[in-house]
């Protein structure tokens, strides 16, 4: 037996035979460990990797990980697997960010991006590690406390969730719901961490402009979905667990073999893992509670989260619609089908529909009324149009001739009726509260109207509503308890219920399973929704008129208006003509786009709901009433209360959409009004203190001078007094009562010397005088003499005007 001695290796100690001590010392503990993998303890390998993750460059770390995965057996690799997954995707509590895949972009960090994408690719080293551990049937604990809210609550109440993903995995403890874990296989553990990293990590800072579709995480999601939800052929088999080896073909499926143990195990696990982690954040009971305006939000998705869910839905549609025509027919249910075909047929209605509906309902009701809602909108529209992702999809039609929705999609529309109807009504309520003059909001209205205006789609939706509202005379023998979602068993595809040929029953089953037995359904083509559509059409017409008015106003403005306004030479209209919106920043092109979007949206709404030209013409004619005889905009619609004017709901809509506004004027002391952008703040404050001191010191003398009846008295009154507030147009009755009869004595105001306009004018005067060899002192005397002559003339004209007043 060889003698052993200790060799120091940086931060670790390695036992080696004495005859090996004469060999060159290894550069790192990991190199020593890799040289003798059969002699190492698992804890030493983990310690070596942790040390190298701090000291080595990222590229070298990944190279070492690839060698470790290839050379070490599963017995040693299973101890480093949880640490490696957390190092990549970050910790579940969001403290560790891992490799920060959500910010990693190819155009910013091309080297690191390429290494990461190669390492985490579905056919890359990390998935080889997963399959290597999977072959040995290792299990890893996953805390239940980090699962989505409804799943966590269900497990903590010792109730098994509906999804078969959790079956036979919950480890209940005698103490109850605290400290529960799921016993996951390596693939499930990896997918859970990957999916949850989108949610558990902190939102990206607003200052960090990262395009989601360019980041490594988003592209990896796309690759995983393409790999595990193939549209052509069969699901790729697991990678070989040995280098250079071949993957064994899966055994033929027998009726007794459960679906989860067949070759599609990874496909179903990956799919259900994504759906559970990204969509299952609301239960039906929670959704009903959230309808209360006082309810507290339990989970708020981000825009990045919504974009990833939309990517999932697009892949799901492509996967489900890749069935061959003979497999997709109703008669195919009665024949033997492959597990892949069964899963394609059941994926949407059984695993996605309810979770997505509750997710969308929450977004429609709680998302801010800003342009970021576009992400939610596009996710919704992607789900509503599965024909866009079908392999036999038609070429897109032109704007003038959109393509017709085939009748074969009628079952999908009917079995997803609430996705079309209730969410459309929810969008109408949102659109009525947004600024349609904004091009971004106008675009959203246009997008929804264009999708629903596709030929034959409105008819299919209306047919679905008729089936739901059909009296239950022919199915009275059925109990209402049948109108429920399918129950789940231990396998991913338990025997699917027999195909129901009664279309009315299927539609009712869909509505009751999502909304409950006592739901109140508002038809999309009913009178209530039609009223909302007419109000939206009216607001669209008014918004077009407002956009045109803003465009005309911008065209009349001089090119140098902004610079002159800064200097104070332009008119000091601090009120403005219209409230601010993004038209002010984007110019004439935005006005053109807004008008185009709104014009087309109005036409699409007319087609969908069969609005008459006479109704739309009335909205245009009604715009004439918003202008009075002087061309000024009227006040928003309001009523007079004890404390002043109170806006009505119509008045709020008018203000939001820029149709009318209050003429806001400063009614207080001009000396105390806010400092303007064309004034020097410190100089204005200094001049105010100086003039206040003068006014207090010489108040009696100024009052005596202004009371004289000669020219000197008129001259002093012109400079030391101001028009009374009684002559101003006071909008609020409250202000009118407070300031009525209030008069102000004569006083000196020096605030005009604090404006850029006055100072620039004086500077120009001195520069011009210097050109004619006039010094500063003579120039000052000339300016003073000129102003005295001007003020004398204005005094005479003012007194003469008062004599002619009745």
VOGU-3710 file (C-alpha; in Angstrom, 3 decimals, decimal comma):
1> xxxxxxxxxx> 0,000/0,000/0,000  1,429/3,323/-1,007  2,128/5,945/1,593  -0,066/9,070/1,566  0,720/12,649/2,359  -1,011/16,011/2,102  -0,422/18,447/-0,760  -1,612/22,062/-0,200  -3,760/23,203/-3,122  -4,839/26,832/-2,666
11> xxxxxxxxxx> -8,060/26,619/-0,644  -8,512/22,820/-0,489  -6,565/19,734/0,602  -6,181/16,652/-1,554  -4,979/13,218/-0,390  -2,743/11,637/-3,018  -0,254/8,731/-2,998  3,330/9,669/-2,214  4,550/8,486/-5,596  2,259/11,068/-7,192
21> xxxxxxxxxx> 3,622/13,905/-5,062  6,537/14,315/-7,418  4,192/15,171/-10,266  3,467/18,834/-11,156  1,047/20,537/-8,776  -2,406/21,128/-10,257  -3,500/24,700/-10,950  -6,812/24,401/-9,102  -8,688/22,007/-6,832  -11,075/21,290/-9,652
31> xxxxxxxxxx> -8,273/20,078/-11,932  -7,083/17,740/-9,212  -10,595/16,494/-8,647  -11,125/15,889/-12,361  -7,859/13,965/-12,597  -9,057/11,419/-10,025  -12,873/11,531/-9,993  -13,103/8,059/-8,432  -11,070/9,172/-5,384  -13,061/12,339/-4,559
41> xxxxxxxxxx> -15,778/12,943/-2,026  -18,882/14,757/-3,348  -18,449/17,590/-0,857  -14,958/18,292/-2,200  -16,231/18,610/-5,768  -18,890/21,071/-4,664  -16,372/23,108/-2,660  -14,009/23,217/-5,630  -16,720/24,463/-7,968  -17,812/27,129/-5,494
51> xxxxxxxxxx> -14,241/28,359/-5,109  -13,659/28,470/-8,861  -16,944/30,362/-9,399  -15,327/33,227/-7,478  -11,791/33,101/-8,811  -12,078/32,002/-12,429  -13,427/33,876/-15,464  -16,934/32,974/-16,545  -15,816/31,247/-19,754  -13,356/29,039/-17,839
61> xxxxxxxxxx> -16,065/28,155/-15,318  -18,353/26,882/-18,064  -15,552/24,882/-19,676  -14,820/23,211/-16,352  -18,517/22,478/-15,807  -18,722/20,771/-19,193  -15,758/18,525/-18,274  -17,241/17,757/-14,857  -20,570/16,760/-16,392  -18,833/14,480/-18,883
71> xxxxxxxxxx> -16,300/12,877/-16,545  -17,999/12,487/-13,188  -20,605/9,823/-12,398  -24,143/10,666/-11,308  -23,328/9,753/-7,712  -21,028/12,791/-7,421  -23,002/15,056/-9,757  -26,265/14,868/-7,818  -24,706/16,778/-4,880  -23,706/19,744/-7,051
81> xxxxxxxxxx> -26,949/19,840/-9,065  -29,059/22,034/-6,685  -26,167/24,476/-6,254  -25,578/24,654/-10,006  -29,264/25,271/-10,787  -29,431/28,049/-8,204  -26,167/29,533/-9,507  -27,666/29,760/-12,998  -31,235/30,904/-12,327  -30,819/32,636/-8,979
91> xxxxxxxxxx> -32,313/31,829/-5,598  -36,040/31,404/-5,118  -36,157/34,319/-2,682  -34,699/36,641/-5,339  -31,554/37,503/-3,350  -29,154/35,787/-5,767  -29,602/36,706/-9,424  -27,476/33,896/-10,834  -26,365/34,420/-14,409  -28,930/37,194/-14,841
101> xxxxxxxxxx> -30,384/35,696/-18,021  -33,091/38,376/-18,214  -30,494/41,096/-18,878  -27,972/39,111/-20,940  -28,112/40,166/-24,606  -26,083/39,021/-27,588  -25,447/42,506/-28,958  -24,162/43,781/-25,598  -22,170/40,752/-24,325  -21,734/38,477/-27,352
111> xxxxxxxxxx> -19,081/36,194/-25,787  -20,924/35,445/-22,546  -24,217/35,229/-24,422  -22,866/32,574/-26,776  -21,385/30,521/-23,921  -24,634/30,624/-21,921  -26,853/29,722/-24,847  -24,635/26,781/-25,767  -24,468/25,530/-22,180  -28,254/25,796/-21,536
121> xxxxxxxxxx> -29,421/24,708/-24,974  -31,941/21,811/-25,001  -29,166/19,666/-26,447  -26,400/21,232/-24,375  -24,325/20,130/-21,369  -26,848/21,214/-18,732  -29,608/19,056/-20,161  -27,121/16,179/-20,436  -26,582/16,542/-16,700  -30,336/16,521/-16,131
131> xxxxxxxxxx> -30,834/13,314/-18,122  -27,782/11,730/-16,509  -29,303/12,231/-13,059  -32,752/11,298/-14,338  -31,503/7,837/-15,279  -30,517/7,192/-11,650  -33,913/8,254/-10,263  -32,573/10,973/-7,939  -35,063/13,252/-6,157  -34,581/16,849/-5,029
141> xxxxxxxxxx> -36,591/18,793/-2,464  -38,417/21,884/-3,682  -40,053/24,181/-1,065  -43,828/24,407/-1,414  -43,702/27,982/-0,084  -42,323/29,232/-3,430  -45,093/27,720/-5,563  -47,889/29,932/-6,970  -50,467/31,078/-4,420  -53,380/28,720/-5,205
151> xxxxxxxxxx> -51,082/25,679/-5,420  -49,342/26,536/-2,166  -52,643/27,129/-0,351  -54,067/23,850/-1,617  -51,062/21,792/-0,529  -50,858/23,481/2,864  -54,495/22,508/3,426  -53,530/18,910/2,584  -55,518/19,050/-0,658  -53,772/17,742/-3,751
161> xxxxxxxxxx> -53,826/20,279/-6,635  -55,642/19,371/-9,849  -52,538/19,231/-11,987  -50,971/15,759/-12,171  -47,595/17,471/-11,988  -47,852/17,330/-8,167  -49,154/13,786/-7,783  -47,007/11,476/-5,647  -44,541/14,309/-5,012  -45,852/16,071/-1,900
171> xxxxxxxxxx> -44,016/15,176/1,292  -46,478/15,892/4,101  -45,051/16,441/7,572  -46,680/15,668/10,920  -46,575/19,364/11,865  -49,006/20,294/9,093  -48,452/22,706/6,255  -45,209/24,263/7,489  -41,962/23,174/5,872  -43,570/21,156/3,087
181> xxxxxxxxxx> -41,477/20,055/0,120  -42,018/18,474/-3,258  -39,840/15,518/-4,194  -39,008/16,376/-7,810  -36,948/14,488/-10,336  -34,009/16,384/-11,908  -35,951/17,485/-14,968  -38,865/18,851/-12,934  -36,482/20,557/-10,522  -34,675/22,256/-13,414
191> xxxxxxxxxx> -37,907/23,381/-15,122  -39,389/24,721/-11,885  -36,316/26,866/-11,207  -36,124/28,029/-14,816  -39,796/29,035/-14,951  -39,916/30,643/-11,499  -36,815/32,746/-12,129  -39,019/34,945/-14,307  -41,218/35,721/-11,297  -39,065/35,469/-8,184
201> xxxxxxxxxx> -36,303/37,749/-9,444  -36,772/41,467/-8,866  -38,257/43,479/-11,768  -35,761/45,150/-14,045  -35,037/48,813/-13,227  -36,868/51,331/-15,371  -33,570/53,002/-16,241  -32,274/49,745/-17,718  -33,622/49,553/-21,254  -33,652/45,841/-22,090
211> xxxxxxxxxx> -35,698/44,516/-24,959  -37,270/41,325/-23,658  -37,244/39,519/-26,993  -33,448/39,963/-27,248  -32,500/38,646/-23,810  -31,136/35,163/-23,191  -34,056/34,067/-21,017  -36,686/34,824/-23,648  -34,719/33,071/-26,391  -34,157/30,034/-24,159
221> xxxxxxxxxx> -37,906/29,842/-23,518  -38,447/29,866/-27,267  -35,902/27,071/-27,764  -37,289/24,905/-24,966  -40,846/25,271/-26,249  -39,775/24,430/-29,797  -37,923/21,369/-28,473  -40,562/19,980/-26,132  -43,660/21,046/-28,127  -42,696/20,003/-31,657
231> xxxxxxxxxx> -45,002/20,747/-34,562  -43,494/18,103/-36,824  -42,494/14,527/-36,062  -42,370/13,170/-32,536  -40,923/14,472/-29,319  -37,089/14,212/-29,334  -35,901/11,394/-27,049  -33,785/12,214/-23,999  -30,119/12,819/-24,650  -27,693/9,983/-24,137
241> xxxxxxxxxx> -26,426/9,693/-20,596  -23,004/8,504/-21,764  -20,648/10,390/-24,071  -20,918/9,221/-27,633  -23,655/6,758/-26,743  -27,010/6,444/-28,408  -30,347/6,975/-26,784  -32,415/3,856/-26,444  -35,724/3,958/-28,229  -38,755/4,052/-25,933
251> xxxxxxxxxx> -40,688/0,830/-25,529  -44,000/0,490/-27,313  -46,879/1,872/-25,298  -49,425/-0,538/-23,934  -52,895/0,317/-22,656  -51,764/-0,494/-19,127  -48,818/1,900/-19,276  -49,694/5,343/-17,857  -49,025/8,314/-20,043  -46,541/9,898/-17,650
261> xxxxxxxxxx> -44,160/6,936/-17,933  -44,123/6,967/-21,712  -41,719/8,842/-23,990  -43,598/12,143/-23,677  -42,770/12,436/-20,019  -40,457/15,410/-20,504  -42,823/17,146/-22,900  -45,743/17,000/-20,494  -43,585/17,912/-17,497  -42,060/20,915/-19,256
271> xxxxxxxxxx> -45,403/22,107/-20,583  -47,262/21,718/-17,279  -44,354/23,242/-15,379  -44,462/26,402/-17,486  -48,246/26,637/-17,276  -48,289/26,148/-13,504  -45,480/28,599/-12,732  -46,557/31,334/-15,169  -50,354/31,148/-15,178  -51,654/29,420/-12,053
281> xxxxxxxxxx> -51,623/32,490/-9,790  -55,377/32,902/-9,460  -58,081/30,436/-8,462  -61,755/30,799/-9,280  -62,517/31,679/-5,658  -59,698/34,244/-5,591  -60,908/35,725/-8,883  -64,424/36,190/-7,513  -63,028/37,925/-4,431  -60,919/40,214/-6,609
291> xxxxxxxxxx> -64,066/41,643/-8,188  -64,474/43,726/-5,038  -62,937/47,207/-5,418  -61,435/46,870/-1,921  -59,687/43,582/-2,658  -55,910/43,526/-2,299  -53,935/42,176/-5,224  -52,216/38,895/-4,456  -49,941/38,741/-7,501  -49,160/41,362/-10,109
301> xxxxxxxxxx> -47,524/40,185/-13,347  -44,937/42,312/-15,104  -44,802/43,248/-18,763  -41,886/40,843/-19,216  -43,957/38,033/-17,666  -46,836/38,742/-20,056  -44,538/38,680/-23,094  -43,206/35,266/-22,097  -46,746/33,920/-21,589  -47,640/35,149/-25,065
311> xxxxxxxxxx> -44,681/33,196/-26,459  -45,979/30,104/-24,647  -49,443/30,544/-26,169  -48,065/30,903/-29,687  -46,069/27,681/-29,338  -49,055/25,963/-27,761  -51,318/26,860/-30,683  -48,728/25,680/-33,186  -48,302/22,432/-31,221  -52,024/21,731/-30,789
321> xxxxxxxxxx> -52,868/22,622/-34,388  -50,194/20,354/-35,857  -52,653/17,437/-35,695  -53,441/15,950/-39,068  -56,995/16,546/-40,300  -58,016/12,951/-39,664  -56,606/13,124/-36,125  -58,343/16,401/-35,304  -61,800/15,190/-36,378  -64,316/14,272/-33,650
331> xxxxxxxxxx> -64,378/10,673/-34,833  -60,700/10,357/-33,958  -61,615/10,221/-30,265  -63,178/6,805/-30,725  -60,085/5,306/-32,376  -56,741/4,424/-30,839  -54,463/7,445/-30,964  -50,874/7,988/-29,927  -50,076/9,725/-26,636  -48,710/12,719/-28,523
341> xxxxxxxxxx> -51,992/13,136/-30,401  -53,964/12,804/-27,171  -51,840/15,456/-25,516  -52,155/17,876/-28,437  -55,919/17,572/-28,312  -56,183/18,031/-24,533  -53,462/20,629/-23,904  -55,555/23,778/-24,318  -58,934/22,871/-22,775  -57,566/20,743/-19,979
351> xxxxxxxxxx> -54,421/22,501/-18,773  -54,492/26,097/-20,008  -57,967/27,519/-20,529  -59,140/28,248/-16,982  -55,755/29,462/-15,725  -55,305/31,775/-18,708  -58,834/33,159/-18,397  -58,341/34,105/-14,748  -54,901/35,529/-15,574  -56,368/37,726/-18,318
361> xxxxxxxxxx> -59,312/38,804/-16,185  -56,933/40,024/-13,516  -54,807/41,919/-16,043  -57,837/43,570/-17,647  -59,128/44,700/-14,269  -55,905/45,786/-12,550  -53,372/46,801/-15,216  -52,557/50,552/-15,291  -54,326/52,641/-17,911  -51,171/53,273/-19,906
371> xxxxxxxxxx> -49,506/52,059/-23,087  -47,878/49,068/-21,336  -51,259/47,305/-21,572  -50,319/46,605/-25,201  -48,416/43,505/-24,008  -51,540/42,084/-22,329  -53,605/42,976/-25,366  -51,346/41,152/-27,800  -51,212/38,096/-25,523  -55,017/38,000/-25,513
381> xxxxxxxxxx> -55,290/38,472/-29,279  -52,707/35,740/-29,889  -54,822/33,243/-27,966  -57,984/34,302/-29,820  -56,457/33,542/-33,231  -55,194/29,943/-33,313  -55,612/29,943/-37,087  -52,584/32,225/-37,353  -50,373/29,378/-36,107  -51,961/26,478/-37,974
391> xxxxxxxxxx> -49,737/24,702/-40,535  -52,333/25,263/-43,281  -52,842/28,957/-42,546  -53,764/31,174/-45,440  -51,622/34,014/-46,636  -52,441/37,224/-44,774  -55,012/39,303/-46,573  -54,637/42,945/-47,395  -56,125/45,665/-45,235  -58,960/46,097/-47,696
401> xxxxxxxxxx> -59,691/42,362/-47,900  -58,912/40,519/-44,621  -58,921/36,755/-44,760  -62,025/34,867/-43,719  -61,980/32,707/-40,585  -62,759/29,142/-41,595  -65,834/27,449/-40,166  -63,645/24,675/-38,784  -62,627/27,065/-35,992  -66,214/27,420/-34,770
411> xxxxxxxxxx> -65,761/24,748/-32,024  -62,716/26,593/-30,670  -64,626/29,889/-30,606  -67,614/28,304/-28,876  -65,512/26,448/-26,299  -63,629/29,695/-25,526  -66,650/31,987/-25,679  -65,803/33,993/-22,554  -62,323/34,699/-23,912  -63,973/36,528/-26,792
421> xxxxxxxxxx> -67,068/38,091/-25,244  -66,449/38,952/-21,602  -62,916/40,125/-22,195  -64,074/42,234/-25,145  -66,576/43,996/-22,876  -63,760/44,447/-20,348  -61,629/46,058/-23,048  -64,467/48,438/-23,957  -64,611/49,642/-20,350  -60,844/50,228/-20,385
431> xxxxxxxxxx> -60,888/52,028/-23,726  -63,567/54,433/-22,513  -61,206/55,570/-19,736  -58,094/56,150/-21,862  -56,829/59,078/-23,892  -57,707/58,057/-27,443  -55,860/61,078/-28,814  -52,654/59,252/-27,917  -51,365/57,189/-30,885  -50,499/54,264/-28,591
441> xxxxxxxxxx> -54,003/54,018/-27,166  -55,539/54,555/-30,603  -53,413/51,671/-31,907  -54,762/49,326/-29,222  -58,365/50,119/-30,125  -57,507/49,586/-33,789  -55,837/46,215/-33,108  -58,815/44,811/-31,191  -61,339/46,089/-33,717  -59,328/44,654/-36,618
451> xxxxxxxxxx> -59,108/41,180/-35,047  -62,806/40,973/-34,220  -63,744/42,324/-37,661  -62,235/39,327/-39,482  -64,936/37,920/-41,781  -67,088/35,223/-40,182  -65,599/35,658/-36,684  -68,371/37,894/-35,341  -70,960/35,463/-36,712  -69,294/32,520/-34,954
461> xxxxxxxxxx> -69,177/34,453/-31,670  -72,830/35,385/-32,024  -73,692/31,750/-32,729  -71,848/30,718/-29,571  -73,837/33,229/-27,522  -77,065/31,916/-28,969  -76,080/28,383/-27,971  -75,363/29,506/-24,421  -78,586/31,484/-24,086  -80,607/28,643/-25,586
471> xxxxxxxxxx> -83,243/27,327/-23,120  -82,328/24,045/-21,456  -85,484/22,276/-22,551  -83,758/19,511/-24,451  -81,182/18,865/-21,730  -83,367/19,288/-18,673  -82,538/15,776/-17,530  -78,898/16,770/-17,005  -77,868/18,076/-13,630  -76,068/21,387/-13,244
481> xxxxxxxxxx> -73,254/19,654/-11,473  -72,222/18,265/-14,860  -71,277/21,768/-15,936  -67,849/21,547/-14,375  -64,271/21,306/-15,532  -62,879/17,808/-16,118  -61,320/16,235/-13,069  -57,762/14,966/-13,046  -56,265/11,700/-11,976  -52,734/10,513/-11,477
491> xxxxxxxxxx> -51,765/10,436/-15,143  -51,386/13,336/-17,521  -54,074/12,011/-19,826  -56,610/10,073/-17,870  -59,407/8,664/-20,016  -60,902/11,634/-21,806  -64,685/11,970/-21,479  -66,706/10,865/-24,494  -67,101/13,504/-27,157  -70,209/15,605/-26,543
501> xxxxxxxxxx> -72,043/16,349/-29,739  -74,467/18,769/-28,104  -72,918/22,154/-28,954  -75,154/24,027/-26,529  -74,099/21,756/-23,675  -70,409/22,290/-24,480  -70,777/26,082/-24,463  -72,675/26,045/-21,162  -70,094/23,708/-19,685  -67,346/26,132/-20,687
511> xxxxxxxxxx> -69,059/29,193/-19,195  -70,104/27,546/-15,935  -66,693/25,962/-15,377  -64,980/29,374/-15,650  -67,553/31,675/-14,064  -69,414/29,400/-11,676  -72,999/28,175/-11,672  -74,554/31,513/-10,693  -72,697/33,707/-13,179  -74,369/36,703/-14,783
521> xxxxxxxxxx> -73,501/36,700/-18,476  -73,471/39,953/-20,470  -73,807/39,147/-24,196  -71,287/40,812/-26,450  -74,051/41,510/-28,955  -76,608/42,493/-26,324  -77,968/45,984/-25,583  -75,526/46,742/-22,720  -72,427/46,004/-24,784  -73,885/47,843/-27,777
531> xxxxxxxxxx> -74,316/50,942/-25,611  -70,638/50,765/-24,685  -69,702/50,394/-28,354  -71,725/53,493/-29,268  -70,039/55,467/-26,509  -66,651/54,302/-27,768  -67,576/55,287/-31,310  -68,544/58,733/-30,047  -65,259/59,126/-28,194  -63,326/57,984/-31,272
541> xxxxxxxxxx> -65,056/60,674/-33,325  -64,313/63,307/-30,692  -60,700/62,163/-30,377  -60,212/62,501/-34,138  -61,546/66,042/-33,953  -59,247/66,868/-31,018  -56,196/65,447/-32,803  -56,985/67,585/-35,837  -57,325/70,684/-33,634  -53,950/69,991/-32,037
551> xxxxxxxxxx> -52,431/69,512/-35,483  -53,858/72,842/-36,682  -52,582/74,598/-33,584  -49,076/73,171/-34,029  -49,057/74,223/-37,696  -49,874/77,816/-36,746  -47,070/78,031/-34,190  -43,860/79,752/-35,403  -40,736/77,682/-35,820  -38,892/79,460/-33,045
561> xxxxxxxxxx> -41,788/79,446/-30,616  -40,031/77,364/-27,944  -36,886/79,520/-27,878  -38,812/82,793/-27,810  -41,067/81,441/-25,084  -37,976/80,669/-23,019  -36,845/84,255/-23,454  -40,335/85,480/-22,621  -41,060/87,206/-25,945  -44,007/85,001/-26,827
571> xxxxxxxxxx> -47,447/85,309/-25,331  -47,515/84,142/-21,725  -50,409/81,708/-22,056  -49,596/79,375/-19,200  -52,899/77,573/-19,519  -52,384/76,077/-22,966  -55,104/75,028/-25,358  -55,103/71,253/-24,797  -53,842/68,929/-22,097  -50,464/67,352/-22,676
581> xxxxxxxxxx> -50,214/64,035/-24,503  -47,648/62,286/-26,670  -48,857/64,150/-29,760  -47,005/67,185/-28,420  -43,740/65,236/-28,473  -44,114/63,231/-31,685  -45,443/65,828/-34,093  -47,504/65,701/-37,252  -46,699/62,088/-38,054  -48,350/60,970/-34,825
591> xxxxxxxxxx> -51,433/63,018/-35,631  -51,656/61,256/-38,978  -51,244/57,829/-37,361  -53,827/58,589/-34,694  -56,342/59,693/-37,288  -55,645/56,606/-39,399  -55,972/54,171/-36,470  -59,185/55,752/-35,219  -60,724/55,957/-38,680  -60,117/52,255/-39,334
601> xxxxxxxxxx> -61,192/51,255/-35,828  -64,477/53,095/-36,308  -65,066/51,303/-39,592  -64,286/47,903/-38,046  -66,686/48,550/-35,159  -69,357/49,493/-37,677  -68,838/46,152/-39,452  -68,800/44,054/-36,261  -71,915/45,541/-34,670  -73,668/46,597/-37,890
611> xxxxxxxxxx> -73,803/50,269/-36,947  -75,596/52,488/-39,424  -73,975/55,397/-41,195  -76,660/57,662/-39,728  -75,536/56,842/-36,173  -71,907/57,651/-36,921  -72,912/60,820/-38,751  -74,749/62,035/-35,659  -71,537/61,844/-33,652  -69,755/64,033/-36,203
621> xxxxxxxxxx> -72,571/66,589/-36,250  -72,682/66,658/-32,457  -69,101/67,957/-32,371  -70,406/71,362/-33,425  -71,993/71,792/-30,014  -68,608/71,733/-28,304  -67,766/75,154/-29,721  -69,469/78,353/-28,574  -70,019/81,471/-30,621  -66,517/82,786/-29,937
631> xxxxxxxxxx> -64,813/79,573/-30,953  -63,739/78,855/-27,370  -64,121/75,389/-25,904  -66,944/75,020/-23,399  -66,417/73,853/-19,857  -66,572/70,101/-19,166  -69,979/68,806/-18,229  -70,526/69,503/-14,520  -73,096/70,490/-11,927  -72,934/73,267/-9,322
641> xxxxxxxxxx> -72,721/72,064/-5,731  -72,411/73,858/-2,419  -68,617/73,925/-2,643  -68,294/74,649/-6,356  -68,433/72,749/-9,625  -68,675/68,931/-9,571  -67,673/66,901/-12,637  -70,188/64,454/-14,047  -69,036/61,112/-15,570  -69,404/62,716/-19,018
651> xxxxxxxxxx> -67,228/65,606/-17,878  -64,493/63,211/-16,771  -64,550/61,493/-20,174  -64,299/64,900/-21,863  -61,240/65,882/-19,823  -59,481/62,518/-20,254  -59,874/62,629/-24,029  -58,965/66,314/-24,327  -62,409/67,310/-25,582  -63,003/70,120/-23,066
661> xxxxxxxxxx> -61,092/71,711/-20,226  -61,346/74,317/-17,496  -59,807/77,702/-18,231  -57,378/77,772/-15,320  -56,220/81,285/-14,440  -54,166/82,552/-11,537  -56,515/84,453/-9,222  -54,152/85,362/-6,367  -51,540/88,019/-5,713  -49,431/88,443/-8,893
671> xxxxxxxxxx> -46,345/88,955/-6,720  -46,843/85,508/-5,164  -47,593/83,492/-8,277  -45,227/80,587/-9,055  -41,883/81,459/-10,601  -42,034/80,978/-14,367  -39,547/79,197/-16,585  -38,585/82,535/-18,176  -37,611/84,027/-14,784  -34,492/83,774/-12,624
681> xxxxxxxxxx> -35,674/82,250/-9,354  -33,061/83,762/-7,015  -33,388/87,220/-8,591  -37,199/87,145/-8,366  -37,033/86,311/-4,643  -34,475/89,088/-4,013  -36,550/91,650/-5,895  -39,676/90,600/-3,978  -37,965/91,162/-0,637  -36,672/94,567/-1,835
691> xxxxxxxxxx> -40,057/95,744/-3,159  -41,812/94,516/0,017  -39,420/96,559/2,148  -40,012/99,673/0,017  -43,783/99,190/0,136  -43,776/98,902/3,948  -41,489/101,910/4,361  -43,282/104,277/1,958  -46,883/102,976/2,004  -48,321/106,296/3,272
701> xxxxxxxxxx> -46,451/108,447/0,782  -47,481/106,207/-2,166  -51,114/106,320/-1,094  -50,979/110,120/-0,851  -49,424/110,481/-4,301  -51,987/108,173/-5,915  -54,864/110,118/-4,385  -53,893/113,365/-6,122  -56,040/114,571/-9,029  -53,277/116,086/-11,160
711> xxxxxxxxxx> -50,936/114,500/-13,701  -48,496/113,345/-10,999  -51,307/111,396/-9,319  -52,296/109,768/-12,615  -48,644/108,903/-13,313  -48,261/107,262/-9,892  -51,550/105,397/-10,209  -50,405/103,963/-13,559  -47,272/102,489/-11,937  -48,326/101,685/-8,378
721> xxxxxxxxxx> -51,817/100,194/-8,781  -53,235/97,215/-10,708  -56,678/96,212/-12,001  -58,954/94,903/-9,243  -59,860/91,264/-8,983  -63,512/92,145/-9,463  -62,906/92,574/-13,181  -61,435/89,058/-13,560  -63,359/86,021/-14,737  -63,697/83,828/-11,638
731> xxxxxxxxxx> -64,761/80,251/-12,362  -65,354/78,915/-8,867  -68,201/80,300/-6,752  -66,095/79,593/-3,662  -63,251/81,778/-4,893  -65,754/84,457/-5,869  -67,094/84,635/-2,302  -63,612/84,724/-0,824  -62,144/87,509/-2,975  -65,237/89,622/-3,538
741> xxxxxxxxxx> -64,671/93,195/-2,420  -60,972/92,623/-1,747  -58,864/95,628/-2,811  -55,153/96,184/-2,682  -53,385/99,494/-1,968  -50,729/101,087/-4,186  -47,390/99,315/-4,202  -44,194/98,993/-6,181  -43,452/95,789/-8,152  -39,902/95,032/-9,346
751> xxxxxxxxxx> -40,571/91,471/-10,490  -40,284/92,407/-14,180  -36,534/92,894/-13,656  -36,177/89,183/-12,832  -37,230/87,918/-16,276  -34,844/86,860/-18,995  -36,765/89,064/-21,430  -36,047/92,266/-19,529  -32,396/91,425/-18,928  -31,776/90,390/-22,537
761> xxxxxxxxxx> -33,502/93,537/-23,758  -31,289/95,723/-21,559  -28,203/93,833/-22,665  -29,091/94,326/-26,332  -29,710/98,025/-25,711  -26,268/98,478/-24,127  -24,611/96,527/-26,975  -26,287/98,669/-29,620  -25,344/101,838/-27,704  -21,715/100,717/-27,511
771> xxxxxxxxxx> -21,648/100,456/-31,306  -22,399/104,201/-31,415  -19,776/104,977/-28,763  -22,387/105,634/-26,061  -21,209/104,674/-22,584  -23,226/102,777/-19,979  -24,178/105,872/-17,941  -25,450/107,949/-20,910  -27,241/104,860/-22,223  -28,973/104,412/-18,837
781> xxxxxxxxxx> -30,064/108,060/-18,846  -31,404/107,740/-22,384  -33,339/104,570/-21,502  -34,796/106,260/-18,406  -35,825/109,328/-20,414  -37,381/107,168/-23,098  -39,390/105,186/-20,562  -40,612/108,376/-18,823  -41,894/109,709/-22,149  -43,559/106,357/-22,932
791> xxxxxxxxxx> -45,138/106,149/-19,446  -46,398/109,745/-19,696  -48,085/108,985/-22,986  -49,677/105,814/-21,597  -50,859/107,755/-18,536  -52,615/110,358/-20,696  -54,213/107,644/-22,844  -55,370/105,738/-19,764  -56,944/108,827/-18,166  -58,632/109,785/-21,435
801> xxxxxx> -60,043/106,277/-21,737  -61,531/106,508/-18,252  -63,235/109,798/-19,125  -65,028/108,187/-22,074  -66,239/105,173/-20,032  -69,983/105,302/-19,161
//
